[in-house]
Amino acid sequence: MYDVIKVRYAMMFLLLAIIYLSGIPLRAGERLERFEKDGKWGCKDEKGHVVIPPEFRIDGEVIRCEFSPEGVALMADKKGLIYVDRQGKRLFRPFIFDNWVDDFREGLARFVQNGKIGFYDRHYRIVIEARFDFVEPFHHGQARFCVGCKPVKLGEHYLMEGGKWGYIDRKGRVVVKPRNSRRSEERKR
């Protein structure tokens, strides 16, 4: 009899703990309300306090004022999409591939800064500084990069041509030094 009561109390305690702990990520990723002032958009909390000043434009559903558990939201300004923190500080611009934010590959995604490309992790921390003219997503622990390549429009997409190509590891260390691509060498003939 006492064992049954102990098991019920243990189950009730476990259930309450699960309910309590499952609410933590929801608070971390809470949704704020967007508001407009003079044609620009920002975010307010449930009490009406301005969390992000109205400095952003609406680009479809991009301005959602929804923060990740890490405290980062995707916004849009005059130059395009940008990640911001809860204080409205601009963090970095995601690399856009196929009309949307680059996908994570092997835990990393690309971002753009000053015309160069680097990588950030799922916690929105920059792990490889933006120093490449172009770099492909990671595959089997390596990513192919180029120095001196240029985008060439091919229909609605771009193809990177020329330059020297090499490989980096997930820490950004060069594992294969850049050398001319076959395409670059063919153009020299």
Backbone torsions as a table, in degrees:
resi	resn	phi	psi	omega
1	MET	NA	-48.9	-179.7
2	TYR	-66.4	-31.3	178.3
3	ASP	-64.9	-38.7	179.1
4	VAL	-64.8	-42.0	178.9
5	ILE	-64.9	-42.5	178.5
6	LYS	-61.6	-42.6	179.8
7	VAL	-64.4	-42.4	179.4
8	ARG	-62.9	-44.3	178.0
9	TYR	-63.3	-40.2	179.0
10	ALA	-64.4	-42.0	179.0
11	MET	-66.4	-40.4	178.9
12	MET	-65.0	-41.8	177.7
13	PHE	-61.7	-44.6	179.6
14	LEU	-62.7	-43.3	178.8
15	LEU	-62.2	-44.9	178.4
16	LEU	-64.0	-39.2	178.2
17	ALA	-63.4	-42.5	178.9
18	ILE	-63.6	-45.1	179.1
19	ILE	-60.9	-45.0	-180.0
20	TYR	-63.0	-49.5	-176.8
21	LEU	-69.0	-30.2	179.4
22	SER	-69.8	-20.7	178.2
23	GLY	-79.8	-18.0	-177.2
24	ILE	-62.3	-50.5	179.4
25	PRO	-62.5	-31.2	179.1
26	LEU	-64.8	-39.1	177.4
27	ARG	-67.9	-39.0	-179.3
28	ALA	-65.7	-35.3	-178.7
29	GLY	-103.1	29.0	-175.8
30	GLU	-58.9	152.7	-179.2
31	ARG	-97.8	130.5	176.6
32	LEU	-97.1	168.4	177.7
33	GLU	-97.0	135.7	176.6
34	ARG	-85.1	152.4	176.7
35	PHE	-142.8	157.4	-176.2
36	GLU	-116.8	140.8	174.5
37	LYS	-147.7	121.0	179.0
38	ASP	54.7	39.4	176.3
39	GLY	81.1	1.0	178.3
40	LYS	-116.1	158.2	-174.0
41	TRP	-120.1	147.1	176.4
42	GLY	-143.4	-169.0	-176.8
43	CYS	-130.6	139.2	176.1
44	LYS	-120.3	152.4	174.8
45	ASP	-84.6	-177.5	-176.1
46	GLU	-65.0	-20.1	178.4
47	LYS	-90.8	-1.1	179.3
48	GLY	90.3	4.3	177.7
49	HIS	-75.3	136.5	178.5
50	VAL	-72.4	119.9	178.3
51	VAL	-95.0	-44.0	176.3
52	ILE	-125.7	119.8	-179.2
53	PRO	-59.6	154.2	-179.5
54	PRO	-72.1	89.9	-179.8
55	GLU	-126.6	-0.3	-170.9
56	PHE	-115.1	159.7	178.3
57	ARG	-106.9	158.4	177.1
58	ILE	-87.2	132.1	178.9
59	ASP	-130.5	84.3	-174.6
60	GLY	66.8	-122.5	-180.0
61	GLU	-104.0	19.1	-176.5
62	VAL	-66.6	-43.9	-179.8
63	ILE	-79.1	90.4	179.3
64	ARG	-109.6	-12.5	-177.3
65	CYS	55.8	35.6	179.5
66	GLU	-110.5	120.4	-176.6
67	PHE	-98.6	143.5	175.0
68	SER	-71.0	167.5	174.9
69	PRO	-57.8	-22.5	178.1
70	GLU	-82.8	-2.3	177.8
71	GLY	83.6	30.8	-177.8
72	VAL	-123.0	140.0	177.2
73	ALA	-128.4	151.2	176.8
74	LEU	-94.2	124.2	-179.3
75	MET	-125.5	176.9	176.7
76	ALA	-132.3	135.8	173.7
77	ASP	-127.6	-166.0	-176.7
78	LYS	-58.0	-31.1	-175.4
79	LYS	-91.8	-8.2	180.0
80	GLY	128.2	-154.5	-177.2
81	LEU	-78.0	145.8	179.9
82	ILE	-153.0	143.8	174.0
83	TYR	-88.2	137.7	177.3
84	VAL	-130.0	155.7	176.0
85	ASP	-94.4	-177.4	-176.1
86	ARG	-64.5	-18.6	178.0
87	GLN	-92.0	0.2	-179.8
88	GLY	86.4	5.3	178.7
89	LYS	-69.5	129.3	178.1
90	ARG	-73.8	125.6	-177.5
91	LEU	-93.5	-64.6	178.7
92	PHE	-167.9	165.7	179.8
93	ARG	-99.3	128.4	177.7
94	PRO	-69.7	149.4	172.8
95	PHE	-69.9	132.5	-179.2
96	ILE	-97.6	123.9	178.1
97	PHE	-130.9	127.7	179.3
98	ASP	56.8	44.4	175.3
99	ASN	69.9	15.9	176.4
100	TRP	-153.1	174.3	-179.0
101	VAL	-58.2	137.3	180.0
102	ASP	-54.9	139.5	176.9
103	ASP	-76.1	153.5	173.4
104	PHE	-75.8	133.1	173.7
105	ARG	-128.1	123.8	-177.7
106	GLU	54.0	37.6	175.3
107	GLY	82.2	3.2	-178.9
108	LEU	-129.4	148.8	175.1
109	ALA	-133.5	159.0	-175.8
110	ARG	-89.1	151.0	172.8
111	PHE	-136.3	164.4	-178.2
112	VAL	-121.3	136.8	177.4
113	GLN	-149.7	123.9	-179.9
114	ASN	52.7	40.4	176.8
115	GLY	77.7	3.1	179.4
116	LYS	-114.3	162.5	-176.7
117	ILE	-118.8	138.7	175.9
118	GLY	-138.6	-165.4	-177.1
119	PHE	-130.2	147.0	172.1
120	TYR	-127.4	159.4	-179.1
121	ASP	-98.9	-176.1	-176.9
122	ARG	-69.5	-8.9	175.6
123	HIS	-98.9	11.3	178.9
124	TYR	62.6	31.7	174.4
125	ARG	-100.1	134.0	176.5
126	ILE	-72.6	122.3	-178.1
127	VAL	-109.9	-23.0	173.9
128	ILE	-133.8	114.9	-177.4
129	GLU	-56.7	152.7	178.5
130	ALA	-75.4	103.1	-179.3
131	ARG	-140.2	5.2	-176.5
132	PHE	-107.3	140.7	174.1
133	ASP	-64.1	-36.3	172.9
134	PHE	-157.5	149.0	175.6
135	VAL	-149.5	137.4	179.4
136	GLU	-84.5	164.4	175.9
137	PRO	-62.8	162.0	179.4
138	PHE	-72.5	145.6	177.6
139	HIS	-147.7	117.7	-177.5
140	HIS	56.2	41.1	174.0
141	GLY	82.2	2.5	179.5
142	GLN	-134.1	153.9	176.2
143	ALA	-131.8	135.4	178.7
144	ARG	-83.1	132.5	179.9
145	PHE	-127.4	163.4	176.2
146	CYS	-132.3	153.5	175.2
147	VAL	-122.7	121.1	177.6
148	GLY	85.2	8.7	177.5
149	CYS	-81.3	159.5	-178.6
150	LYS	-130.3	145.1	176.6
151	PRO	-76.8	136.9	175.9
152	VAL	-121.6	123.7	-177.1
153	LYS	-68.7	131.4	179.5
154	LEU	-132.6	89.8	-174.2
155	GLY	69.7	-125.6	178.4
156	GLU	-92.4	-2.0	-179.3
157	HIS	-114.1	176.6	177.8
158	TYR	-121.8	148.8	175.1
159	LEU	-120.2	135.1	178.4
160	MET	-88.4	127.7	-178.9
161	GLU	-126.8	152.5	174.1
162	GLY	77.7	-167.0	178.4
163	GLY	74.0	-174.1	177.6
164	LYS	-112.6	139.0	-175.1
165	TRP	-116.8	140.4	177.4
166	GLY	-147.2	-168.9	-179.0
167	TYR	-131.7	145.2	173.8
168	ILE	-119.4	161.3	173.1
169	ASP	-97.2	-176.9	-175.7
170	ARG	-69.4	-7.6	175.1
171	LYS	-99.6	-0.2	179.5
172	GLY	87.7	6.2	178.8
173	ARG	-80.0	137.7	178.3
174	VAL	-71.9	122.9	178.7
175	VAL	-106.5	-23.3	171.4
176	VAL	-132.0	116.5	-177.5
177	LYS	-62.9	146.4	-180.0
178	PRO	-63.2	138.7	174.5
179	ARG	-143.9	164.7	-177.9
180	ASN	-59.3	140.9	175.4
181	SER	-80.3	160.6	178.7
182	ARG	-59.8	-39.0	-179.1
183	ARG	-62.5	-40.4	178.3
184	SER	-64.9	-42.1	-178.8
185	GLU	-66.3	-38.1	179.2
186	GLU	-64.7	-36.4	-179.1
187	ARG	-69.2	-24.2	-179.4
188	LYS	-73.4	-22.6	-176.2
189	ARG	-75.4	NA	NA
